Amino acid sequence: MRLANKTALITGGNSGIGLATARLFVKEGARVAITGRDRGKLDAALKELGPNAIGVVADSTDVAATEAAVAQAAKAFGKLDIVFANAGIAGNTPLGGSSLETFESVLRTNVTAVFFTVQAALPHLNDGASIILNGSVISVLGNPGYAAYAASKAGVRAMARVMASELSPRRIRVNVVAPGATRTPIWDGAAPTEAAKAALEQRIAKTVPLGRIGDADEVARTVLFLASDDASNIQGAEIFVDGGATASPAGAPVYRG
């Protein structure tokens, strides 16, 4: 098992990519603490994850709650070997139609909270630990209407590189996983029905060279790699899990003859 005797903290671990990663970490031998804002969703996740997981109610934007959650995880499992700062939100912020409240909420959740999650974890991290931040293809694609989200995920990339520099003396690695379109509950607002989801997936798939959107498990496997000793010499990197959407967009079905 790749994470035998390892301890991990995953923010936003009660659904989507966070839960898929928690599930995989437990399977690979880790003890995992997940956080989320909804006690009911946490309890449902814990039933699936089993006895090697705990859940702590915490809003990632609440610094005191985050510090308490990290401390609780360390008390339960000992010092941490892995932190996956996964919690984040989307947000439509088009020019000419955005409120300050919405814009700042995206930045507060996706940038500020990520920084303070890592800061809260530092006293509880073993030397040689692995920190993974959740980025996004939106940081480079220029999708209309997503200025705040794109800025936040570009900020995640920049922060990771700074953190990597600061934490290298402790051999703590800091890397970014950047998912492309991935099948998670984040799409529920844009596509509230199964038919709407299917139509959205078909439309997005035409812009992805591999011709489909991804699954949360595919992102989780990349997080596992970065968390494990297999990535022991990877520092300050960003790995896109996007079917080629950023690297080779001209290969997408929409451009094929």
C-alpha positions as CSV (number, residue, x, y, z in Angstrom):
1,M,0.0,0.0,0.0
2,R,1.4,3.3,-1.1
3,L,0.3,5.3,2.0
4,A,0.8,2.7,4.8
5,N,1.1,4.4,8.2
6,K,0.5,7.9,6.6
7,T,-1.9,10.5,8.0
8,A,-3.8,12.9,5.8
9,L,-6.1,15.9,6.0
10,I,-8.4,16.7,3.1
11,T,-10.5,19.8,3.2
12,G,-13.9,19.6,1.4
13,G,-13.5,15.8,1.7
14,N,-17.2,14.9,1.9
15,S,-18.0,15.0,-1.8
16,G,-16.6,15.1,-5.3
17,I,-12.8,15.1,-5.8
18,G,-12.2,15.3,-2.0
19,L,-14.3,12.3,-1.2
20,A,-12.8,10.3,-4.1
21,T,-9.3,11.1,-2.8
22,A,-10.2,10.2,0.8
23,R,-11.6,6.9,-0.4
24,L,-8.4,6.1,-2.3
25,F,-6.1,7.2,0.5
26,V,-7.9,4.9,3.0
27,K,-7.6,2.0,0.5
28,E,-3.9,2.7,0.2
29,G,-3.4,2.5,4.0
30,A,-3.7,6.1,5.2
31,R,-5.7,7.4,8.2
32,V,-7.7,10.4,6.9
33,A,-9.4,13.4,8.4
34,I,-11.9,15.1,6.2
35,T,-13.5,18.5,6.7
36,G,-16.7,20.0,5.4
37,R,-19.5,22.4,6.3
38,D,-22.3,19.9,6.4
39,R,-22.4,17.4,9.2
40,G,-24.9,15.1,7.4
41,K,-22.6,14.9,4.3
42,L,-19.6,14.2,6.5
43,D,-21.4,11.4,8.3
44,A,-22.5,9.9,5.0
45,A,-18.9,10.0,3.8
46,L,-17.6,8.5,7.0
47,K,-19.9,5.5,6.7
48,E,-18.3,4.8,3.4
49,L,-14.7,5.5,4.5
50,G,-14.8,3.3,7.6
51,P,-12.9,3.4,10.9
52,N,-9.6,4.9,9.5
53,A,-11.3,8.2,8.8
54,I,-12.8,11.0,10.9
55,G,-14.8,14.0,9.9
56,V,-14.6,17.5,11.3
57,V,-17.2,20.2,10.6
58,A,-15.3,23.3,9.5
59,D,-15.8,26.1,7.0
60,S,-12.4,26.6,5.3
61,T,-12.9,30.3,5.3
62,D,-13.0,30.3,9.1
63,V,-9.4,30.4,10.1
64,A,-10.1,29.5,13.8
65,A,-12.3,26.5,12.7
66,T,-9.6,25.4,10.3
67,E,-6.9,25.5,13.0
68,A,-9.2,23.6,15.3
69,A,-9.9,21.0,12.6
70,V,-6.2,20.4,11.9
71,A,-5.5,20.1,15.6
72,Q,-8.3,17.6,16.0
73,A,-6.9,15.5,13.1
74,A,-3.4,15.6,14.7
75,K,-4.8,14.6,18.0
76,A,-6.7,11.6,16.5
77,F,-4.0,10.4,14.2
78,G,-0.7,12.0,15.1
79,K,1.4,14.4,13.0
80,L,0.3,14.8,9.4
81,D,2.1,13.5,6.4
82,I,-0.3,14.8,3.7
83,V,-2.5,17.8,3.3
84,F,-4.9,18.1,0.3
85,A,-6.3,21.7,0.3
86,N,-9.2,20.7,-1.9
87,A,-12.1,22.9,-0.7
88,G,-13.2,25.5,-3.2
89,I,-16.1,27.1,-5.0
90,A,-16.9,28.2,-8.5
91,G,-18.6,31.6,-9.2
92,N,-19.8,33.4,-12.2
93,T,-18.3,36.9,-12.3
94,P,-18.7,38.4,-15.7
95,L,-17.6,42.0,-16.4
96,G,-20.5,44.3,-16.0
97,G,-22.6,41.9,-14.0
98,S,-20.7,41.0,-10.9
99,S,-21.0,42.0,-7.3
100,L,-18.1,42.7,-4.9
101,E,-19.5,40.1,-2.5
102,T,-19.4,37.3,-5.1
103,F,-16.0,38.2,-6.4
104,E,-14.5,38.4,-2.9
105,S,-16.2,35.2,-1.8
106,V,-14.5,33.2,-4.5
107,L,-11.1,34.7,-3.7
108,R,-11.6,34.2,0.0
109,T,-12.5,30.5,-0.4
110,N,-10.1,29.6,-3.1
111,V,-7.0,31.6,-2.2
112,T,-7.1,33.0,1.3
113,A,-8.6,29.9,2.9
114,V,-6.0,27.7,1.1
115,F,-3.2,29.7,2.4
116,F,-4.5,29.6,6.0
117,T,-5.2,25.9,5.7
118,V,-1.5,25.3,5.0
119,Q,-0.5,27.7,7.7
120,A,-2.7,26.0,10.2
121,A,-1.2,22.6,9.2
122,L,2.4,23.6,9.5
123,P,2.9,22.9,13.2
124,H,1.3,19.5,12.8
125,L,3.3,18.4,9.7
126,N,6.1,15.9,9.7
127,D,9.2,16.9,7.9
128,G,9.1,15.4,4.4
129,A,5.3,15.8,4.2
130,S,3.4,16.4,1.0
131,I,1.0,19.3,0.4
132,I,-1.3,19.3,-2.6
133,L,-3.4,22.3,-3.6
134,N,-6.3,22.0,-6.0
135,G,-6.0,24.2,-9.0
136,S,-8.0,24.3,-12.3
137,V,-7.6,24.5,-16.1
138,I,-9.7,27.7,-15.8
139,S,-6.5,29.5,-14.6
140,V,-5.2,29.4,-18.1
141,L,-8.2,28.9,-20.5
142,G,-9.7,32.3,-20.3
143,N,-13.3,31.1,-20.0
144,P,-15.7,34.1,-20.2
145,G,-17.5,34.9,-17.0
146,Y,-14.9,33.4,-14.6
147,A,-12.5,36.2,-13.8
148,A,-12.6,35.6,-10.0
149,Y,-12.3,31.8,-10.3
150,A,-9.5,32.0,-12.9
151,A,-7.6,34.5,-10.8
152,S,-8.1,32.4,-7.7
153,K,-6.7,29.3,-9.3
154,A,-3.8,31.2,-10.9
155,G,-3.2,32.4,-7.3
156,V,-3.1,28.8,-6.1
157,R,-0.3,28.0,-8.6
158,A,1.7,31.1,-7.6
159,M,1.2,30.4,-3.9
160,A,2.3,26.8,-4.3
161,R,5.6,27.9,-5.8
162,V,6.3,30.3,-3.0
163,M,5.3,27.7,-0.4
164,A,7.6,25.2,-2.0
165,S,10.5,27.6,-1.7
166,E,9.7,28.3,2.0
167,L,9.1,24.7,3.0
168,S,12.0,23.0,1.0
169,P,14.3,23.2,4.1
170,R,11.9,20.8,5.8
171,R,11.7,18.6,2.7
172,I,8.0,19.4,2.5
173,R,6.8,19.2,-1.0
174,V,4.1,21.5,-2.4
175,N,2.4,20.7,-5.7
176,V,-0.8,21.5,-7.6
177,V,-3.3,19.2,-9.2
178,A,-5.3,21.1,-11.9
179,P,-8.4,19.3,-13.0
180,G,-10.2,19.9,-16.2
181,A,-13.9,19.4,-16.6
182,T,-14.7,16.6,-14.0
183,R,-17.9,14.9,-13.1
184,T,-18.6,16.3,-9.6
185,P,-21.4,18.0,-7.7
186,I,-19.9,21.4,-8.7
187,W,-22.0,21.2,-11.9
188,D,-25.3,20.9,-10.1
189,G,-26.0,24.6,-10.3
190,A,-25.4,24.8,-14.1
191,A,-27.1,21.5,-14.9
192,P,-29.7,20.6,-12.2
193,T,-31.2,17.6,-14.1
194,E,-29.7,14.4,-15.5
195,A,-30.7,15.5,-19.0
196,A,-29.0,18.9,-18.5
197,K,-25.9,17.2,-17.2
198,A,-25.7,14.9,-20.2
199,A,-26.1,17.8,-22.6
200,L,-23.5,19.8,-20.8
201,E,-21.0,16.9,-20.8
202,Q,-21.5,16.4,-24.5
203,R,-20.9,20.0,-25.2
204,I,-17.7,20.1,-23.1
205,A,-16.5,16.8,-24.5
206,K,-16.2,18.4,-27.9
207,T,-13.5,20.8,-26.6
208,V,-11.4,18.0,-24.9
209,P,-8.8,16.2,-27.1
210,L,-9.7,12.9,-25.4
211,G,-13.3,13.5,-26.2
212,R,-14.9,13.3,-22.7
213,I,-15.0,14.9,-19.3
214,G,-13.1,13.3,-16.5
215,D,-14.0,11.4,-13.3
216,A,-13.2,12.4,-9.8
217,D,-11.3,9.1,-9.4
218,E,-8.9,10.2,-12.1
219,V,-8.0,13.3,-10.3
220,A,-7.7,11.4,-7.0
221,R,-5.2,9.0,-8.5
222,T,-3.0,12.0,-9.4
223,V,-3.3,13.4,-5.9
224,L,-2.3,10.0,-4.6
225,F,0.8,10.1,-6.8
226,L,1.8,13.5,-5.5
227,A,1.1,12.5,-1.9
228,S,3.1,9.3,-2.2
229,D,6.9,8.6,-2.2
230,D,6.6,8.0,-5.9
231,A,6.7,11.8,-6.3
232,S,9.6,12.3,-3.8
233,N,11.5,14.5,-6.2
234,I,8.6,16.6,-7.5
235,Q,8.4,20.1,-6.0
236,G,6.5,23.2,-7.1
237,A,4.8,21.4,-10.0
238,E,1.3,21.7,-11.5
239,I,-0.2,18.6,-13.1
240,F,-3.2,19.0,-15.4
241,V,-5.7,16.2,-15.4
242,D,-7.8,17.5,-18.3
243,G,-7.7,15.2,-21.3
244,G,-5.3,17.5,-23.1
245,A,-7.6,20.6,-22.9
246,T,-4.7,23.0,-21.9
247,A,-1.7,21.3,-23.7
248,S,-3.2,20.4,-27.0
249,P,-6.6,22.1,-27.5
250,A,-6.3,21.9,-31.3
251,G,-6.7,18.1,-31.0
252,A,-10.3,18.5,-29.6
253,P,-13.2,17.0,-31.6
254,V,-14.5,20.4,-32.4
255,Y,-11.5,21.1,-34.6
256,R,-11.4,17.7,-36.3
257,G,-12.5,17.3,-39.9
